[in-house]
């Protein structure tokens, strides 16, 4: 049964940019330092201090906005957003209000499970701002104590605001997944959600179909404290169901907002949202131009130079790889979604395998992935050069040993950091020449006349029973070659 409402979702994503220093001062942005050790008079707003913009942060922001197909403004300014919370010692946040440096972009999303068709999510704007500090509340012990860590104050954040174009929790998760992947390929952020480098707020409301053909709209709720993609998906789904229940109780009439926009926090353990406060409007923040920072101008030539220097992005790779190498869309997605290190490894391996993209893809997405999964390692962690993996693949293809043994060789190389030849020697793998294989197959056929009879009657699979016997006699035999030789010998009888 279809639901009687449409979920409307817009996302505000905050991305910590990969800079060594903060947005308007020289303090370090390194994660994990002792609380309040990475601050200075500028970032905590002491009287008489002046901010100076971090050019690297602005360049990374431009790079992201161009990749998101945004229009880049030639003139942009800085604004003060009044922000009266303990984690903002200045009492305001330097941000951008009415003249952001980019707007009107889009990001294309799709779903491997076909829960929704491919679509473009519009990007309202992407703008730079400084981060606030971190409040820590000791509620577990009933004391109600709070502490403030100002290390994060002034860290450069790129806020990417989408239009409310998403219609399900699945679409929202797909948008965030694709955005994170894009940011990773651009190299503008490490996107570590556990460290706060990628944070998201979801704006959710419902459009409810009424019997008279009109639509009732529930008040927009902004959900905060979303620290994982799973949390985003669960929170949106929960909030949609909660809003519909509230609407059914109150029967909010069409055309009436039913209350102001509010903010709710996501409690992951309880699997529910909880009201925090009524949402501020723009006039509550009392924006005004920052008097200490000059506006920025961006020449069209600079934008074009950034566009031309962009790396090959996920959408481009998904278009090129299937055509260039004949790999399936599903395999292509696995490669691309694994990230830049995997794509670099694949590119090197393809060249070593003389352009055989299918073979390179199969090994990386299946065999290498399986060996890594058994060891709980990533591709970046393994001490196996692409040239050495190519050597193992060539030996398997040449019939020196079978695929299972090839994976054993790769595993030994990973565990001990050795070359293929050394791994093969240590594992006692010896290539068996064809003459020895033929002699072994003749011996097996002579001892198993029933298998010969079954194969002659068209039951070729009967020969598979001989492979286990062959491996007992010689662990180094290639099962595929044993089958091939046995079938040929039976055919000549």
N, C-alpha and C positions, 0 to 999 in steps of 0.2 A: 504494500500500500504506500502510495507516495505521500510525502508530508505536505500539510496544508499551508506551507510557508516557504519563502525563499530566504536563505541566509545571505546577508550582505557583509562582506569582510574587506577591510582595508588594513594594511600593515604599515607600521612605522618601525623601520629597522635602523639601529644605531651601530655603526661599524667603527671600531677603534683602528685608526690608521697606523701603518707599520713605520713609525718614526722613532728616532732615538730620543728626541726631546719633545716637550709639550708644545701646545699650539702657539702660546704667546710668551714663553720664557724658555730657559735652557735646562730646566729640570728633567731628569731621566724619566722615561715611561716604562722602565723595566718592571715586570711583574714580580711580586713576592718579596719586596723589600720590607724592612721593619716599618710599622705604621708611622706616618708623619715624618719620614726621613727624606722624602723626595719633594720638598716644598721650598718656596722662596718668597720674598716679599711681593713679587709680581703675581704669582698664581694664587696667593691667599689675599690679594687685594689691599696691601698696606698703603696708606696715604703717600702720595708723591711718587709712586712707581708707574712705569709706562710699559704697556705690552708691545711686543714686536712680533709680527706674523711669521710663522714657520713656512718658508717657501716650499719645502718638501711636502708638507701636509697639503698645501694647496695644489701642488702638481699631482699628487696621488688622487685627490678629489676630482680634478679635471679628467684624469685618465679614466676613472670609474664612470663619470657622467657621460663621457664620449662613448664608452662601451655599452652604456645603457640607452644609447640613441637619444640622449637629451639635447635640447637646444642650449647652447652656452651663451650666457649673457656677456656682452662686451664691457658692461659696467656693473659692479656689485659692491655693496657696502656692508659694514658690520653694525649690528644693533645690540643694545643691552636689553635683556629680558629679565625683568625683576623677579627674583626667585628667593623667597624668604624661608629657607629651610636650613637646619644646622649644617648640612653637608655642603653648603655654599657660603663660605665665610665672607665673600664680597657682598652678598645680598643680591647679586645679579649674575646672569650668565651671558657671555658674549656669544651671540648667535647671528643668524640672518633672518630677517622678517619679510619685508615686502619686495626686496630685490635679491633673491637668491642667485647664486652663480649659474644654476642650471635648472631646467624645467622641461615638461612635456616630452618625456622619454617613454620607453616601453621595454618589457622583458617577456620573451615567449616561454611558455611553460607547456609541458605535456605530462602524460601519466602512463607508465609502463603497464599498469593494470587496466587501462582503458576505462577508468571511472569518469573521465571527462575528456572532451576533445581538445586538441591543441588550441591554445588561445594566447593572445597577447594581454598582459596586465600593464595598464598604463602607469607610468611613473609621474606623479604630480610635480615633484621637485626633489633635488638632492642638494643639501646645503651643509656647510661646515659650522661646527660649534664646539665649544669646550665642554668637557665632562664635569660633573660634580663629584664630590667625595663619596665615601661609602659609610653608611650608618649601620652599626651592629647593635642589635638589641638582645639583651640577656633575659629572654622571657621564660626560658626553660626552668630557671631556678626561682622564679616568682619574685625576683627583686625589681624587675622593670628597669634595670640599668641600661644605658645606651653609651656607646663609644663612637667616636668619629675618626676615620682614617682619611686624611687629606692627600694621600699620595696620588690619587687619581684626578684630583682637581686640575683642570687645565689640559688634560689629555685630549688630543684632537679626535673628534668624532665626526663622521660623515653620517648625517641623517637622511635616509632614503625613504620617502613617503609615497606609498602607492595610492592610486585611486581605489575606491571600493568596488573593484571589478571581480573579486573572487566570490564564488557562490557555494563553497563548501570548505570544511576543514581540510579535506584532501588537496584542494587547490591551493590553500594557504601554505600547507606543508611543501607542496611541489614548488611554489614560488620561492620560499625560503631556501630550499635545497638548491635550486638553480642559481639563486642570487649568491649563495655562499660559494658555489662552484665557480661562478664567474669571478668573484673577488679573489679566489685562490689562484686562478689562472693569471689574473692581472698582477698578483703579488703585492696588493695594496694593504692586506691585513692577514693575520694568521687565523682569524675567524674562530678563535677558541672560546666557545660559549662558557666553559667552566671558569675561565679567567675573566669573563666579562667583555671580551673583544667583539662579540656579536650579541646584541640584545634586541629584543623585539617586543613591541606592544601591538596588540590586536584590537581594532575597532570593529565591534560586532553589533548588528541589529537585524531585525526581521521585517520582511514585507509579507503580510498575511493576506491571503485571498479571502475576500468577503463574499457572501452569497449574492449581493447586489452587483458584483463585478468590480467594486472598488477595492483598494488596497489599504490596509492599516499598517502603519509603521511604528515599530517599537522604538523607544529612546536608544540612542547609541551608547554602548558601554565600552570603555577602553580597559582592556585586560592587561595588567602588568605582572611582573615576576615570572616571565616565561623564559626559562633557561635551557630549554631543549626543544627540538623539533617535535618530539613526542608530546611535550607539554603544550605546545601551540595547538596541535591537532586535538588533544583531549579537552583543552580549555574552551576552544571555539565550539566544539560539539556540546559540551556541558552548558555553556552560556546560551546557546540557541534553544536548548530544551528548557532551560530555566526561564528565559524571556517568554517563551510561548505559554508556559504554565502561569506566569504572572499576568500575561495578557488575557488568558482565559478567565482568570479570577476577577480582573478589574474591567475587562471588556472595554479597553481603550478604543475610542471611536476614531474612524478614519479622519485624517487631517489634524488630529490633536497629537502633540508630541508625547503626552503622557509623562512628562517630567524632564528635567534637565539631563544633559549628558553627564554620566558619572564614571568614576574609576573604580574598578574592582581588582583585587589581587588574586592570583591563582595559588591555591594551596594544593601542592602536588600530592601530598600524603593523604589529604582528605578527598582529593579529586573533586574540588568545587571552587567556585569563585566567591570572594567575600568583599562586601562593599568597603571602600576606603574613604572616598570623599566625592562631593560634587565636582565635576570637571570644570577647571578654569576656562574662561574664554580669552581671546586675544587681548581684549582691553584690560583684563585682570593682570596681565603681565606688564602693562604700561611700557611697551616698547618705545625706544627712541634711539637715534643714531649714536653709536659710540663716539665720543668726542676725541678719543686718544688714538684711533686707528684711521688711517687714510683709506679711501675706497680702493678697490682693485679693478684694473682694466685687463681684459683678455683679448688680444688681437686674433682675428680669424686665422692668421698664419700659424699662430701657436696651436690652435685647435687642430688644424690640418696636420701639423707635425706630430701631435700626439696620436691622431687617428692612424697615421701611416706607421707609427712605431708600435701599435698594439700587437701583442702576440696573437697567435691563432686561438680563437676563443671556442668554448664548447659547442656553440651552434654551428660554427664553421667546420669544426672537426666532424660533427655528426653528418654533415653534408658531404665532406670530401672522402672520408675513410671508406665507406661502402663502395663508392665508385672507383677509388684508386686501388683497393685491395680485394674487392669482392666479398667483404665480410658482411654478416647480417647486421641489421639495425640493432638487434638485441646485444650482440657481441660488441658492436661499436659503442653502445651506451655503457656497457660494463667497463670498457677501456677508458672512455672519456670521463665517466663519473668517478673513476678511481683517482683522478687528479693528475696534475702536471708531472710528478715523478714517474708515474706509470706510463704516461704518454711519451716521455723522453726515452724511457727504457724500450718501449715498443718501437719507436722510430729507429733507434740504434740497432735493435735486433732484426728488424725488417731488412735493413741494408746488408747486414751480415748474412742473412738468408736469401740474398739476391732477389728481394722484392716479394717474397712469399708471405704476404700479409696474413693469410688464413692460418698458416702454420705458426707464425709468431703470435697471433692473437690466441689461438687455441692453447698454446703453451702458457702464456701469461695468465689468461682468464681461467684456465682449468688446472693444469698440472702444477705450475708455480704457485697459484693461489691455494691449491690443496696442501702443498708442502708447507707453505707459510702459515696456513691456518692451523696445521697440526702443531706448529711451533709458536703460535700466537705472535708472529712477527709481521712487519710491513715490508714492502718491497725496498723502501729506503734503508732498512736495517740489515739487509742480507749482504754478505761480502762476496757476491758472485757477479763478476763483470759480464756484460752482454756477450763478449767474445767467448767466454767460458760456457755460458748457457748455450750459445750457438754450436759449440763443439759437441756438447751432450746431445743436442737435437740432431745434428748430422749423423752421429753414431747410431741413434735410434732409427733414423730414416734409412741408413745403410744396412740395418739388420745386425749390427754388432751385438746388440742386446735389445730386449723388448722395452716397452713403455714403462712397465712397472719397475724394471731395473733402472731405467733412466731416472725415474723419480727418486729411487733409492740413492743413486749417484748424486743427484742434486741435493738431497737432504744431507748427505755426508759432507758435501762441499760447504753447505751453509753452516753445519754444526762445527766443522773443523777448519774452515777457511782455506781449503786446499784447491788445487786445480783438478780438472776432470781426470787426467791420467793418474794422479796420486789417489784419488777417490776410488777409481776402478781397481787399482792395484790393492788398496787396503781392503776392499770388499771381496777380493778374490774373483773378480769377473774376468773370464777368459772367452775370447771370441771362438766360436766353434765353426770350423770350415764346413762347406757343403758336403764334402765327401764323408765326414764323420756323421753329419745329420742324416744323410741317405742311408748309411749303414745302420744307424739307430732306428730309423723308420722301418727298414726292411725287417729288423729283428722284432719290432713291436707288431707289425702286421702278421708276421709268421706265428706269433704267439696269440693273436686275437682274430681268428678266422671269422667269428661272428660279426665283428666290426666291418671286415671286408665285404661280407655278404650284405649287410645292411646298406652300406654305401652303394653297392652295385644295384640295389633296389631303389635308389634315389634318396636314401636317408643320409645326406652328407654330414649332418650334425653328429652322427654316430662316431665320427673320427675325433670329436672333441674329447672323448673318453681316453684317448691315447696321450693327450698332452700332459696330463698329470703324471702318467707313467714315465713319460720322457723327462720331465723335470726331476723326478726322483733319481733317475739314472744320471742326469747331468743338469744341475741347476742353471747352467749358463745358456741353455738352448732357448731359441726364440720361438714361442708358441705359434706365432703366425707362420713362421717358416716350416715348422713341423707339420702343421695342417696342410700347407701347400704341397709339401713333398709327399705326404701320405696319400693325398687325393690323386696326385700325378702317378704314383706307383700303382694304386688300385685301378686307375684308368687304363694302365698299360698291361694289366693282367688278362 
